[in-house]
Amino acid sequence: MNIRIVSSKEEIETLENEEIVHFAFRPSNKDIFMLVKSCPKLKAIHNPNSYKKTISKSTLMFLEMQGIELLERDVWGHRKDINEYYEIKPRQIV
């Protein structure tokens, strides 16, 4: 599964058909609304744990109503200048 890394507010407007997006900056409510508007197929927003504390309850409720999950994880060591996407390998079931 590939996660699109977004490192600036200006980059949000260039997105179209992403399903999972990781914010590499602390998004405002407006940034999240712009992302949902730009990406109608959005399934999840991937954020560092510390960023969730700054997202308003109304935005969390909006995401829930849209069926968009808020995932809390980091993408340590990823270099966006090499690849815009971060790949998560599926977990192996034992």
PyMOL Python script that loads the backbone (N, CA, C, O; Angstrom):
from pymol import cmd

cmd.read_pdbstr("""\
ATOM      1  N   MET A   1       0.852  -1.163   0.000  1.00  0.00           N
ATOM      2  CA  MET A   1       0.000   0.000   0.000  1.00  0.00           C
ATOM      3  C   MET A   1       0.901   1.231   0.000  1.00  0.00           C
ATOM      4  O   MET A   1       1.882   1.284   0.742  1.00  0.00           O
ATOM      5  N   ASN A   2       0.578   2.199  -0.813  1.00  0.00           N
ATOM      6  CA  ASN A   2       1.356   3.428  -0.909  1.00  0.00           C
ATOM      7  C   ASN A   2       0.632   4.584  -0.235  1.00  0.00           C
ATOM      8  O   ASN A   2      -0.577   4.760  -0.382  1.00  0.00           O
ATOM      9  N   ILE A   3       1.400   5.359   0.502  1.00  0.00           N
ATOM     10  CA  ILE A   3       0.875   6.552   1.170  1.00  0.00           C
ATOM     11  C   ILE A   3       1.542   7.762   0.536  1.00  0.00           C
ATOM     12  O   ILE A   3       2.769   7.822   0.448  1.00  0.00           O
ATOM     13  N   ARG A   4       0.747   8.718   0.099  1.00  0.00           N
ATOM     14  CA  ARG A   4       1.283   9.944  -0.500  1.00  0.00           C
ATOM     15  C   ARG A   4       1.729  10.879   0.615  1.00  0.00           C
ATOM     16  O   ARG A   4       0.956  11.189   1.522  1.00  0.00           O
ATOM     17  N   ILE A   5       2.970  11.325   0.545  1.00  0.00           N
ATOM     18  CA  ILE A   5       3.521  12.253   1.528  1.00  0.00           C
ATOM     19  C   ILE A   5       3.259  13.676   1.045  1.00  0.00           C
ATOM     20  O   ILE A   5       3.618  14.037  -0.075  1.00  0.00           O
ATOM     21  N   VAL A   6       2.633  14.475   1.897  1.00  0.00           N
ATOM     22  CA  VAL A   6       2.357  15.878   1.582  1.00  0.00           C
ATOM     23  C   VAL A   6       3.189  16.722   2.543  1.00  0.00           C
ATOM     24  O   VAL A   6       2.998  16.659   3.757  1.00  0.00           O
ATOM     25  N   SER A   7       4.103  17.503   2.002  1.00  0.00           N
ATOM     26  CA  SER A   7       5.013  18.253   2.859  1.00  0.00           C
ATOM     27  C   SER A   7       4.743  19.752   2.921  1.00  0.00           C
ATOM     28  O   SER A   7       5.436  20.474   3.638  1.00  0.00           O
ATOM     29  N   SER A   8       3.737  20.234   2.173  1.00  0.00           N
ATOM     30  CA  SER A   8       3.407  21.659   2.247  1.00  0.00           C
ATOM     31  C   SER A   8       1.937  21.897   1.925  1.00  0.00           C
ATOM     32  O   SER A   8       1.283  21.074   1.285  1.00  0.00           O
ATOM     33  N   LYS A   9       1.442  23.020   2.374  1.00  0.00           N
ATOM     34  CA  LYS A   9       0.042  23.386   2.131  1.00  0.00           C
ATOM     35  C   LYS A   9      -0.223  23.555   0.635  1.00  0.00           C
ATOM     36  O   LYS A   9      -1.299  23.204   0.150  1.00  0.00           O
ATOM     37  N   GLU A  10       0.736  24.083  -0.080  1.00  0.00           N
ATOM     38  CA  GLU A  10       0.579  24.335  -1.508  1.00  0.00           C
ATOM     39  C   GLU A  10       0.416  23.031  -2.292  1.00  0.00           C
ATOM     40  O   GLU A  10      -0.230  23.008  -3.340  1.00  0.00           O
ATOM     41  N   GLU A  11       0.992  21.970  -1.791  1.00  0.00           N
ATOM     42  CA  GLU A  11       0.941  20.683  -2.472  1.00  0.00           C
ATOM     43  C   GLU A  11      -0.460  20.060  -2.449  1.00  0.00           C
ATOM     44  O   GLU A  11      -0.788  19.255  -3.320  1.00  0.00           O
ATOM     45  N   ILE A  12      -1.275  20.416  -1.475  1.00  0.00           N
ATOM     46  CA  ILE A  12      -2.618  19.853  -1.349  1.00  0.00           C
ATOM     47  C   ILE A  12      -3.438  20.094  -2.601  1.00  0.00           C
ATOM     48  O   ILE A  12      -4.163  19.206  -3.051  1.00  0.00           O
ATOM     49  N   GLU A  13      -3.332  21.282  -3.166  1.00  0.00           N
ATOM     50  CA  GLU A  13      -4.115  21.641  -4.350  1.00  0.00           C
ATOM     51  C   GLU A  13      -3.743  20.825  -5.584  1.00  0.00           C
ATOM     52  O   GLU A  13      -4.530  20.733  -6.526  1.00  0.00           O
ATOM     53  N   THR A  14      -2.547  20.230  -5.586  1.00  0.00           N
ATOM     54  CA  THR A  14      -2.103  19.465  -6.755  1.00  0.00           C
ATOM     55  C   THR A  14      -2.550  18.001  -6.701  1.00  0.00           C
ATOM     56  O   THR A  14      -2.380  17.276  -7.681  1.00  0.00           O
ATOM     57  N   LEU A  15      -3.108  17.561  -5.597  1.00  0.00           N
ATOM     58  CA  LEU A  15      -3.522  16.167  -5.443  1.00  0.00           C
ATOM     59  C   LEU A  15      -4.871  15.938  -6.097  1.00  0.00           C
ATOM     60  O   LEU A  15      -5.697  16.848  -6.165  1.00  0.00           O
ATOM     61  N   GLU A  16      -5.097  14.714  -6.583  1.00  0.00           N
ATOM     62  CA  GLU A  16      -6.377  14.412  -7.218  1.00  0.00           C
ATOM     63  C   GLU A  16      -7.000  13.113  -6.724  1.00  0.00           C
ATOM     64  O   GLU A  16      -8.084  13.136  -6.142  1.00  0.00           O
ATOM     65  N   ASN A  17      -6.347  12.000  -6.941  1.00  0.00           N
ATOM     66  CA  ASN A  17      -6.974  10.703  -6.687  1.00  0.00           C
ATOM     67  C   ASN A  17      -6.248   9.883  -5.625  1.00  0.00           C
ATOM     68  O   ASN A  17      -6.157   8.661  -5.744  1.00  0.00           O
ATOM     69  N   GLU A  18      -5.744  10.524  -4.615  1.00  0.00           N
ATOM     70  CA  GLU A  18      -5.034   9.803  -3.561  1.00  0.00           C
ATOM     71  C   GLU A  18      -6.033   9.156  -2.605  1.00  0.00           C
ATOM     72  O   GLU A  18      -7.102   9.707  -2.341  1.00  0.00           O
ATOM     73  N   GLU A  19      -5.672   7.983  -2.091  1.00  0.00           N
ATOM     74  CA  GLU A  19      -6.539   7.288  -1.139  1.00  0.00           C
ATOM     75  C   GLU A  19      -6.049   7.429   0.297  1.00  0.00           C
ATOM     76  O   GLU A  19      -6.851   7.501   1.227  1.00  0.00           O
ATOM     77  N   ILE A  20      -4.718   7.467   0.477  1.00  0.00           N
ATOM     78  CA  ILE A  20      -4.146   7.650   1.807  1.00  0.00           C
ATOM     79  C   ILE A  20      -3.074   8.727   1.705  1.00  0.00           C
ATOM     80  O   ILE A  20      -2.200   8.670   0.839  1.00  0.00           O
ATOM     81  N   VAL A  21      -3.152   9.710   2.601  1.00  0.00           N
ATOM     82  CA  VAL A  21      -2.229  10.843   2.576  1.00  0.00           C
ATOM     83  C   VAL A  21      -1.599  11.001   3.953  1.00  0.00           C
ATOM     84  O   VAL A  21      -2.279  10.893   4.974  1.00  0.00           O
ATOM     85  N   HIS A  22      -0.288  11.259   3.973  1.00  0.00           N
ATOM     86  CA  HIS A  22       0.421  11.554   5.221  1.00  0.00           C
ATOM     87  C   HIS A  22       0.816  13.022   5.213  1.00  0.00           C
ATOM     88  O   HIS A  22       1.454  13.494   4.272  1.00  0.00           O
ATOM     89  N   PHE A  23       0.437  13.741   6.261  1.00  0.00           N
ATOM     90  CA  PHE A  23       0.857  15.136   6.408  1.00  0.00           C
ATOM     91  C   PHE A  23       2.206  15.177   7.104  1.00  0.00           C
ATOM     92  O   PHE A  23       2.338  14.694   8.228  1.00  0.00           O
ATOM     93  N   ALA A  24       3.210  15.749   6.449  1.00  0.00           N
ATOM     94  CA  ALA A  24       4.536  15.906   7.039  1.00  0.00           C
ATOM     95  C   ALA A  24       4.647  17.263   7.741  1.00  0.00           C
ATOM     96  O   ALA A  24       5.736  17.670   8.147  1.00  0.00           O
ATOM     97  N   PHE A  25       3.535  17.946   7.878  1.00  0.00           N
ATOM     98  CA  PHE A  25       3.465  19.214   8.613  1.00  0.00           C
ATOM     99  C   PHE A  25       2.176  19.179   9.428  1.00  0.00           C
ATOM    100  O   PHE A  25       1.312  18.333   9.197  1.00  0.00           O
ATOM    101  N   ARG A  26       2.054  20.089  10.368  1.00  0.00           N
ATOM    102  CA  ARG A  26       0.859  20.128  11.219  1.00  0.00           C
ATOM    103  C   ARG A  26      -0.274  20.797  10.438  1.00  0.00           C
ATOM    104  O   ARG A  26      -0.246  22.013  10.244  1.00  0.00           O
ATOM    105  N   PRO A  27      -1.279  20.021   9.983  1.00  0.00           N
ATOM    106  CA  PRO A  27      -2.335  20.593   9.145  1.00  0.00           C
ATOM    107  C   PRO A  27      -3.352  21.381   9.956  1.00  0.00           C
ATOM    108  O   PRO A  27      -3.680  21.022  11.087  1.00  0.00           O
ATOM    109  N   SER A  28      -3.837  22.443   9.368  1.00  0.00           N
ATOM    110  CA  SER A  28      -4.936  23.183   9.983  1.00  0.00           C
ATOM    111  C   SER A  28      -6.242  22.523   9.544  1.00  0.00           C
ATOM    112  O   SER A  28      -6.241  21.644   8.682  1.00  0.00           O
ATOM    113  N   ASN A  29      -7.337  22.944  10.134  1.00  0.00           N
ATOM    114  CA  ASN A  29      -8.645  22.416   9.718  1.00  0.00           C
ATOM    115  C   ASN A  29      -8.884  22.706   8.239  1.00  0.00           C
ATOM    116  O   ASN A  29      -9.415  21.867   7.511  1.00  0.00           O
ATOM    117  N   LYS A  30      -8.492  23.887   7.809  1.00  0.00           N
ATOM    118  CA  LYS A  30      -8.665  24.278   6.400  1.00  0.00           C
ATOM    119  C   LYS A  30      -7.887  23.337   5.481  1.00  0.00           C
ATOM    120  O   LYS A  30      -8.383  22.958   4.420  1.00  0.00           O
ATOM    121  N   ASP A  31      -6.666  22.955   5.884  1.00  0.00           N
ATOM    122  CA  ASP A  31      -5.862  22.036   5.076  1.00  0.00           C
ATOM    123  C   ASP A  31      -6.556  20.689   4.922  1.00  0.00           C
ATOM    124  O   ASP A  31      -6.550  20.100   3.841  1.00  0.00           O
ATOM    125  N   ILE A  32      -7.149  20.208   5.999  1.00  0.00           N
ATOM    126  CA  ILE A  32      -7.847  18.922   5.954  1.00  0.00           C
ATOM    127  C   ILE A  32      -9.071  19.011   5.062  1.00  0.00           C
ATOM    128  O   ILE A  32      -9.319  18.103   4.269  1.00  0.00           O
ATOM    129  N   PHE A  33      -9.847  20.090   5.173  1.00  0.00           N
ATOM    130  CA  PHE A  33     -11.021  20.268   4.310  1.00  0.00           C
ATOM    131  C   PHE A  33     -10.618  20.364   2.843  1.00  0.00           C
ATOM    132  O   PHE A  33     -11.288  19.803   1.977  1.00  0.00           O
ATOM    133  N   MET A  34      -9.510  21.083   2.556  1.00  0.00           N
ATOM    134  CA  MET A  34      -9.015  21.189   1.180  1.00  0.00           C
ATOM    135  C   MET A  34      -8.607  19.823   0.644  1.00  0.00           C
ATOM    136  O   MET A  34      -8.859  19.510  -0.520  1.00  0.00           O
ATOM    137  N   LEU A  35      -7.978  19.010   1.490  1.00  0.00           N
ATOM    138  CA  LEU A  35      -7.562  17.676   1.074  1.00  0.00           C
ATOM    139  C   LEU A  35      -8.764  16.812   0.721  1.00  0.00           C
ATOM    140  O   LEU A  35      -8.757  16.126  -0.301  1.00  0.00           O
ATOM    141  N   VAL A  36      -9.789  16.841   1.553  1.00  0.00           N
ATOM    142  CA  VAL A  36     -10.997  16.050   1.293  1.00  0.00           C
ATOM    143  C   VAL A  36     -11.660  16.512  -0.002  1.00  0.00           C
ATOM    144  O   VAL A  36     -12.168  15.694  -0.769  1.00  0.00           O
ATOM    145  N   LYS A  37     -11.654  17.804  -0.242  1.00  0.00           N
ATOM    146  CA  LYS A  37     -12.239  18.347  -1.474  1.00  0.00           C
ATOM    147  C   LYS A  37     -11.412  17.938  -2.706  1.00  0.00           C
ATOM    148  O   LYS A  37     -11.978  17.609  -3.749  1.00  0.00           O
ATOM    149  N   SER A  38     -10.093  17.960  -2.587  1.00  0.00           N
ATOM    150  CA  SER A  38      -9.213  17.630  -3.712  1.00  0.00           C
ATOM    151  C   SER A  38      -9.195  16.142  -4.041  1.00  0.00           C
ATOM    152  O   SER A  38      -9.010  15.763  -5.197  1.00  0.00           O
ATOM    153  N   CYS A  39      -9.387  15.303  -3.033  1.00  0.00           N
ATOM    154  CA  CYS A  39      -9.263  13.847  -3.209  1.00  0.00           C
ATOM    155  C   CYS A  39     -10.569  13.151  -2.838  1.00  0.00           C
ATOM    156  O   CYS A  39     -10.732  12.727  -1.694  1.00  0.00           O
ATOM    157  N   PRO A  40     -11.504  13.024  -3.785  1.00  0.00           N
ATOM    158  CA  PRO A  40     -12.799  12.416  -3.468  1.00  0.00           C
ATOM    159  C   PRO A  40     -12.712  10.936  -3.092  1.00  0.00           C
ATOM    160  O   PRO A  40     -13.638  10.405  -2.478  1.00  0.00           O
ATOM    161  N   LYS A  41     -11.610  10.259  -3.452  1.00  0.00           N
ATOM    162  CA  LYS A  41     -11.444   8.843  -3.129  1.00  0.00           C
ATOM    163  C   LYS A  41     -10.690   8.628  -1.808  1.00  0.00           C
ATOM    164  O   LYS A  41     -10.326   7.498  -1.485  1.00  0.00           O
ATOM    165  N   LEU A  42     -10.460   9.681  -1.060  1.00  0.00           N
ATOM    166  CA  LEU A  42      -9.670   9.607   0.169  1.00  0.00           C
ATOM    167  C   LEU A  42     -10.294   8.644   1.168  1.00  0.00           C
ATOM    168  O   LEU A  42     -11.483   8.734   1.475  1.00  0.00           O
ATOM    169  N   LYS A  43      -9.470   7.712   1.677  1.00  0.00           N
ATOM    170  CA  LYS A  43      -9.924   6.733   2.659  1.00  0.00           C
ATOM    171  C   LYS A  43      -9.345   6.988   4.039  1.00  0.00           C
ATOM    172  O   LYS A  43      -9.967   6.663   5.050  1.00  0.00           O
ATOM    173  N   ALA A  44      -8.124   7.585   4.081  1.00  0.00           N
ATOM    174  CA  ALA A  44      -7.478   7.780   5.379  1.00  0.00           C
ATOM    175  C   ALA A  44      -6.458   8.911   5.313  1.00  0.00           C
ATOM    176  O   ALA A  44      -5.856   9.184   4.275  1.00  0.00           O
ATOM    177  N   ILE A  45      -6.292   9.553   6.463  1.00  0.00           N
ATOM    178  CA  ILE A  45      -5.247  10.551   6.649  1.00  0.00           C
ATOM    179  C   ILE A  45      -4.297   9.968   7.678  1.00  0.00           C
ATOM    180  O   ILE A  45      -4.712   9.524   8.748  1.00  0.00           O
ATOM    181  N   HIS A  46      -3.034   9.975   7.343  1.00  0.00           N
ATOM    182  CA  HIS A  46      -1.978   9.377   8.152  1.00  0.00           C
ATOM    183  C   HIS A  46      -1.217  10.530   8.798  1.00  0.00           C
ATOM    184  O   HIS A  46      -0.645  11.360   8.091  1.00  0.00           O
ATOM    185  N   ASN A  47      -1.200  10.594  10.131  1.00  0.00           N
ATOM    186  CA  ASN A  47      -0.583  11.699  10.863  1.00  0.00           C
ATOM    187  C   ASN A  47       0.310  11.188  11.977  1.00  0.00           C
ATOM    188  O   ASN A  47       0.069  10.103  12.504  1.00  0.00           O
ATOM    189  N   PRO A  48       1.345  11.947  12.352  1.00  0.00           N
ATOM    190  CA  PRO A  48       2.067  11.606  13.570  1.00  0.00           C
ATOM    191  C   PRO A  48       1.127  11.738  14.779  1.00  0.00           C
ATOM    192  O   PRO A  48       0.190  12.536  14.756  1.00  0.00           O
ATOM    193  N   ASN A  49       1.382  10.962  15.820  1.00  0.00           N
ATOM    194  CA  ASN A  49       0.519  10.956  17.005  1.00  0.00           C
ATOM    195  C   ASN A  49       0.312  12.346  17.596  1.00  0.00           C
ATOM    196  O   ASN A  49      -0.802  12.694  17.989  1.00  0.00           O
ATOM    197  N   SER A  50       1.367  13.133  17.659  1.00  0.00           N
ATOM    198  CA  SER A  50       1.280  14.448  18.300  1.00  0.00           C
ATOM    199  C   SER A  50       0.362  15.415  17.544  1.00  0.00           C
ATOM    200  O   SER A  50      -0.160  16.354  18.146  1.00  0.00           O
ATOM    201  N   TYR A  51       0.155  15.206  16.242  1.00  0.00           N
ATOM    202  CA  TYR A  51      -0.683  16.111  15.465  1.00  0.00           C
ATOM    203  C   TYR A  51      -2.171  15.928  15.752  1.00  0.00           C
ATOM    204  O   TYR A  51      -2.945  16.875  15.615  1.00  0.00           O
ATOM    205  N   LYS A  52      -2.576  14.735  16.144  1.00  0.00           N
ATOM    206  CA  LYS A  52      -3.998  14.477  16.369  1.00  0.00           C
ATOM    207  C   LYS A  52      -4.561  15.378  17.471  1.00  0.00           C
ATOM    208  O   LYS A  52      -5.731  15.759  17.432  1.00  0.00           O
ATOM    209  N   LYS A  53      -3.725  15.713  18.444  1.00  0.00           N
ATOM    210  CA  LYS A  53      -4.174  16.545  19.562  1.00  0.00           C
ATOM    211  C   LYS A  53      -4.588  17.945  19.107  1.00  0.00           C
ATOM    212  O   LYS A  53      -5.340  18.620  19.809  1.00  0.00           O
ATOM    213  N   THR A  54      -4.112  18.386  17.953  1.00  0.00           N
ATOM    214  CA  THR A  54      -4.413  19.741  17.485  1.00  0.00           C
ATOM    215  C   THR A  54      -5.570  19.791  16.486  1.00  0.00           C
ATOM    216  O   THR A  54      -5.960  20.872  16.045  1.00  0.00           O
ATOM    217  N   ILE A  55      -6.117  18.636  16.130  1.00  0.00           N
ATOM    218  CA  ILE A  55      -7.242  18.609  15.200  1.00  0.00           C
ATOM    219  C   ILE A  55      -8.532  18.788  15.993  1.00  0.00           C
ATOM    220  O   ILE A  55      -8.761  18.087  16.979  1.00  0.00           O
ATOM    221  N   SER A  56      -9.363  19.715  15.569  1.00  0.00           N
ATOM    222  CA  SER A  56     -10.577  20.040  16.315  1.00  0.00           C
ATOM    223  C   SER A  56     -11.580  18.886  16.293  1.00  0.00           C
ATOM    224  O   SER A  56     -11.556  18.032  15.407  1.00  0.00           O
ATOM    225  N   LYS A  57     -12.455  18.886  17.287  1.00  0.00           N
ATOM    226  CA  LYS A  57     -13.489  17.854  17.365  1.00  0.00           C
ATOM    227  C   LYS A  57     -14.431  17.921  16.172  1.00  0.00           C
ATOM    228  O   LYS A  57     -14.901  16.890  15.690  1.00  0.00           O
ATOM    229  N   SER A  58     -14.706  19.124  15.695  1.00  0.00           N
ATOM    230  CA  SER A  58     -15.604  19.249  14.541  1.00  0.00           C
ATOM    231  C   SER A  58     -14.972  18.653  13.285  1.00  0.00           C
ATOM    232  O   SER A  58     -15.672  18.057  12.466  1.00  0.00           O
ATOM    233  N   THR A  59     -13.660  18.806  13.124  1.00  0.00           N
ATOM    234  CA  THR A  59     -12.981  18.215  11.981  1.00  0.00           C
ATOM    235  C   THR A  59     -12.951  16.694  12.109  1.00  0.00           C
ATOM    236  O   THR A  59     -13.136  15.989  11.116  1.00  0.00           O
ATOM    237  N   LEU A  60     -12.722  16.182  13.310  1.00  0.00           N
ATOM    238  CA  LEU A  60     -12.753  14.733  13.536  1.00  0.00           C
ATOM    239  C   LEU A  60     -14.134  14.175  13.206  1.00  0.00           C
ATOM    240  O   LEU A  60     -14.250  13.102  12.613  1.00  0.00           O
ATOM    241  N   MET A  61     -15.187  14.911  13.595  1.00  0.00           N
ATOM    242  CA  MET A  61     -16.549  14.488  13.305  1.00  0.00           C
ATOM    243  C   MET A  61     -16.808  14.531  11.791  1.00  0.00           C
ATOM    244  O   MET A  61     -17.453  13.634  11.247  1.00  0.00           O
ATOM    245  N   PHE A  62     -16.313  15.561  11.118  1.00  0.00           N
ATOM    246  CA  PHE A  62     -16.446  15.667   9.662  1.00  0.00           C
ATOM    247  C   PHE A  62     -15.792  14.475   8.971  1.00  0.00           C
ATOM    248  O   PHE A  62     -16.376  13.881   8.065  1.00  0.00           O
ATOM    249  N   LEU A  63     -14.579  14.127   9.397  1.00  0.00           N
ATOM    250  CA  LEU A  63     -13.878  12.991   8.797  1.00  0.00           C
ATOM    251  C   LEU A  63     -14.654  11.692   9.022  1.00  0.00           C
ATOM    252  O   LEU A  63     -14.748  10.849   8.129  1.00  0.00           O
ATOM    253  N   GLU A  64     -15.199  11.545  10.207  1.00  0.00           N
ATOM    254  CA  GLU A  64     -15.993  10.355  10.516  1.00  0.00           C
ATOM    255  C   GLU A  64     -17.228  10.277   9.620  1.00  0.00           C
ATOM    256  O   GLU A  64     -17.563   9.207   9.110  1.00  0.00           O
ATOM    257  N   MET A  65     -17.903  11.408   9.429  1.00  0.00           N
ATOM    258  CA  MET A  65     -19.096  11.439   8.577  1.00  0.00           C
ATOM    259  C   MET A  65     -18.748  11.126   7.120  1.00  0.00           C
ATOM    260  O   MET A  65     -19.567  10.561   6.396  1.00  0.00           O
ATOM    261  N   GLN A  66     -17.543  11.489   6.692  1.00  0.00           N
ATOM    262  CA  GLN A  66     -17.097  11.229   5.322  1.00  0.00           C
ATOM    263  C   GLN A  66     -16.552   9.811   5.161  1.00  0.00           C
ATOM    264  O   GLN A  66     -16.256   9.379   4.047  1.00  0.00           O
ATOM    265  N   GLY A  67     -16.419   9.088   6.273  1.00  0.00           N
ATOM    266  CA  GLY A  67     -15.880   7.727   6.221  1.00  0.00           C
ATOM    267  C   GLY A  67     -14.374   7.692   6.037  1.00  0.00           C
ATOM    268  O   GLY A  67     -13.829   6.739   5.481  1.00  0.00           O
ATOM    269  N   ILE A  68     -13.698   8.747   6.511  1.00  0.00           N
ATOM    270  CA  ILE A  68     -12.245   8.841   6.374  1.00  0.00           C
ATOM    271  C   ILE A  68     -11.606   8.560   7.728  1.00  0.00           C
ATOM    272  O   ILE A  68     -11.919   9.210   8.725  1.00  0.00           O
ATOM    273  N   GLU A  69     -10.711   7.586   7.746  1.00  0.00           N
ATOM    274  CA  GLU A  69     -10.033   7.222   8.992  1.00  0.00           C
ATOM    275  C   GLU A  69      -8.870   8.165   9.257  1.00  0.00           C
ATOM    276  O   GLU A  69      -8.267   8.703   8.328  1.00  0.00           O
ATOM    277  N   LEU A  70      -8.564   8.357  10.529  1.00  0.00           N
ATOM    278  CA  LEU A  70      -7.396   9.133  10.929  1.00  0.00           C
ATOM    279  C   LEU A  70      -6.415   8.149  11.554  1.00  0.00           C
ATOM    280  O   LEU A  70      -6.625   7.677  12.671  1.00  0.00           O
ATOM    281  N   LEU A  71      -5.350   7.845  10.829  1.00  0.00           N
ATOM    282  CA  LEU A  71      -4.348   6.885  11.278  1.00  0.00           C
ATOM    283  C   LEU A  71      -3.205   7.624  11.964  1.00  0.00           C
ATOM    284  O   LEU A  71      -2.753   8.663  11.483  1.00  0.00           O
ATOM    285  N   GLU A  72      -2.744   7.090  13.074  1.00  0.00           N
ATOM    286  CA  GLU A  72      -1.665   7.734  13.829  1.00  0.00           C
ATOM    287  C   GLU A  72      -0.390   6.919  13.710  1.00  0.00           C
ATOM    288  O   GLU A  72      -0.225   5.906  14.389  1.00  0.00           O
ATOM    289  N   ARG A  73       0.500   7.360  12.852  1.00  0.00           N
ATOM    290  CA  ARG A  73       1.799   6.708  12.675  1.00  0.00           C
ATOM    291  C   ARG A  73       2.773   7.724  12.075  1.00  0.00           C
ATOM    292  O   ARG A  73       2.376   8.783  11.589  1.00  0.00           O
ATOM    293  N   ASP A  74       4.036   7.375  12.123  1.00  0.00           N
ATOM    294  CA  ASP A  74       5.069   8.216  11.533  1.00  0.00           C
ATOM    295  C   ASP A  74       5.701   7.512  10.343  1.00  0.00           C
ATOM    296  O   ASP A  74       5.576   6.295  10.203  1.00  0.00           O
ATOM    297  N   VAL A  75       6.365   8.253   9.502  1.00  0.00           N
ATOM    298  CA  VAL A  75       7.103   7.689   8.370  1.00  0.00           C
ATOM    299  C   VAL A  75       8.576   8.076   8.512  1.00  0.00           C
ATOM    300  O   VAL A  75       9.110   8.826   7.695  1.00  0.00           O
ATOM    301  N   TRP A  76       9.206   7.574   9.525  1.00  0.00           N
ATOM    302  CA  TRP A  76      10.600   7.910   9.829  1.00  0.00           C
ATOM    303  C   TRP A  76      11.535   7.506   8.695  1.00  0.00           C
ATOM    304  O   TRP A  76      11.423   6.421   8.125  1.00  0.00           O
ATOM    305  N   GLY A  77      12.452   8.402   8.389  1.00  0.00           N
ATOM    306  CA  GLY A  77      13.507   8.096   7.435  1.00  0.00           C
ATOM    307  C   GLY A  77      13.116   8.173   5.971  1.00  0.00           C
ATOM    308  O   GLY A  77      13.936   7.877   5.102  1.00  0.00           O
ATOM    309  N   HIS A  78      11.889   8.562   5.679  1.00  0.00           N
ATOM    310  CA  HIS A  78      11.473   8.637   4.273  1.00  0.00           C
ATOM    311  C   HIS A  78      12.013   9.913   3.642  1.00  0.00           C
ATOM    312  O   HIS A  78      11.937  10.988   4.236  1.00  0.00           O
ATOM    313  N   ARG A  79      12.560   9.789   2.433  1.00  0.00           N
ATOM    314  CA  ARG A  79      13.060  10.949   1.700  1.00  0.00           C
ATOM    315  C   ARG A  79      12.135  11.237   0.534  1.00  0.00           C
ATOM    316  O   ARG A  79      12.103  10.499  -0.450  1.00  0.00           O
ATOM    317  N   LYS A  80      11.388  12.314   0.659  1.00  0.00           N
ATOM    318  CA  LYS A  80      10.403  12.663  -0.363  1.00  0.00           C
ATOM    319  C   LYS A  80      11.063  13.084  -1.671  1.00  0.00           C
ATOM    320  O   LYS A  80      10.453  12.962  -2.733  1.00  0.00           O
ATOM    321  N   ASP A  81      12.293  13.575  -1.613  1.00  0.00           N
ATOM    322  CA  ASP A  81      12.967  13.966  -2.853  1.00  0.00           C
ATOM    323  C   ASP A  81      13.287  12.759  -3.735  1.00  0.00           C
ATOM    324  O   ASP A  81      13.533  12.916  -4.931  1.00  0.00           O
ATOM    325  N   ILE A  82      13.286  11.559  -3.157  1.00  0.00           N
ATOM    326  CA  ILE A  82      13.519  10.343  -3.920  1.00  0.00           C
ATOM    327  C   ILE A  82      12.196   9.744  -4.396  1.00  0.00           C
ATOM    328  O   ILE A  82      12.098   9.291  -5.537  1.00  0.00           O
ATOM    329  N   ASN A  83      11.174   9.738  -3.528  1.00  0.00           N
ATOM    330  CA  ASN A  83       9.886   9.147  -3.876  1.00  0.00           C
ATOM    331  C   ASN A  83       8.778   9.861  -3.107  1.00  0.00           C
ATOM    332  O   ASN A  83       8.877  10.029  -1.892  1.00  0.00           O
ATOM    333  N   GLU A  84       7.724  10.282  -3.806  1.00  0.00           N
ATOM    334  CA  GLU A  84       6.599  10.974  -3.170  1.00  0.00           C
ATOM    335  C   GLU A  84       5.759  10.050  -2.298  1.00  0.00           C
ATOM    336  O   GLU A  84       4.988  10.508  -1.455  1.00  0.00           O
ATOM    337  N   TYR A  85       5.915   8.744  -2.508  1.00  0.00           N
ATOM    338  CA  TYR A  85       5.087   7.768  -1.800  1.00  0.00           C
ATOM    339  C   TYR A  85       5.923   6.973  -0.798  1.00  0.00           C
ATOM    340  O   TYR A  85       7.098   6.686  -1.025  1.00  0.00           O
ATOM    341  N   TYR A  86       5.287   6.634   0.300  1.00  0.00           N
ATOM    342  CA  TYR A  86       5.878   5.766   1.322  1.00  0.00           C
ATOM    343  C   TYR A  86       5.130   4.448   1.241  1.00  0.00           C
ATOM    344  O   TYR A  86       3.900   4.428   1.269  1.00  0.00           O
ATOM    345  N   GLU A  87       5.861   3.350   1.142  1.00  0.00           N
ATOM    346  CA  GLU A  87       5.219   2.050   0.965  1.00  0.00           C
ATOM    347  C   GLU A  87       5.132   1.313   2.294  1.00  0.00           C
ATOM    348  O   GLU A  87       6.109   1.209   3.034  1.00  0.00           O
ATOM    349  N   ILE A  88       3.930   0.803   2.577  1.00  0.00           N
ATOM    350  CA  ILE A  88       3.710  -0.032   3.750  1.00  0.00           C
ATOM    351  C   ILE A  88       3.475  -1.447   3.241  1.00  0.00           C
ATOM    352  O   ILE A  88       2.585  -1.693   2.427  1.00  0.00           O
ATOM    353  N   LYS A  89       4.280  -2.357   3.729  1.00  0.00           N
ATOM    354  CA  LYS A  89       4.122  -3.752   3.312  1.00  0.00           C
ATOM    355  C   LYS A  89       3.011  -4.392   4.133  1.00  0.00           C
ATOM    356  O   LYS A  89       2.896  -4.130   5.330  1.00  0.00           O
ATOM    357  N   PRO A  90       2.187  -5.232   3.498  1.00  0.00           N
ATOM    358  CA  PRO A  90       1.109  -5.879   4.228  1.00  0.00           C
ATOM    359  C   PRO A  90       1.678  -6.785   5.336  1.00  0.00           C
ATOM    360  O   PRO A  90       2.720  -7.418   5.166  1.00  0.00           O
ATOM    361  N   ARG A  91       0.976  -6.826   6.456  1.00  0.00           N
ATOM    362  CA  ARG A  91       1.412  -7.667   7.574  1.00  0.00           C
ATOM    363  C   ARG A  91       1.180  -9.126   7.214  1.00  0.00           C
ATOM    364  O   ARG A  91       0.175  -9.483   6.599  1.00  0.00           O
ATOM    365  N   GLN A  92       2.098  -9.929   7.599  1.00  0.00           N
ATOM    366  CA  GLN A  92       1.954 -11.356   7.362  1.00  0.00           C
ATOM    367  C   GLN A  92       1.223 -11.962   8.552  1.00  0.00           C
ATOM    368  O   GLN A  92       1.591 -11.736   9.705  1.00  0.00           O
ATOM    369  N   ILE A  93       0.192 -12.729   8.259  1.00  0.00           N
ATOM    370  CA  ILE A  93      -0.589 -13.376   9.302  1.00  0.00           C
ATOM    371  C   ILE A  93       0.034 -14.732   9.604  1.00  0.00           C
ATOM    372  O   ILE A  93       0.221 -15.556   8.709  1.00  0.00           O
ATOM    373  N   VAL A  94       0.350 -14.951  10.865  1.00  0.00           N
ATOM    374  CA  VAL A  94       0.983 -16.212  11.268  1.00  0.00           C
ATOM    375  C   VAL A  94      -0.046 -17.171  11.788  1.00  0.00           C
ATOM    376  O   VAL A  94       0.293 -18.289  12.177  1.00  0.00           O
TER     377      VAL A  94
END
""", "prot")
cmd.dss("prot")
cmd.show_as("cartoon", "prot")
cmd.util.cbc("prot")
cmd.orient("prot")
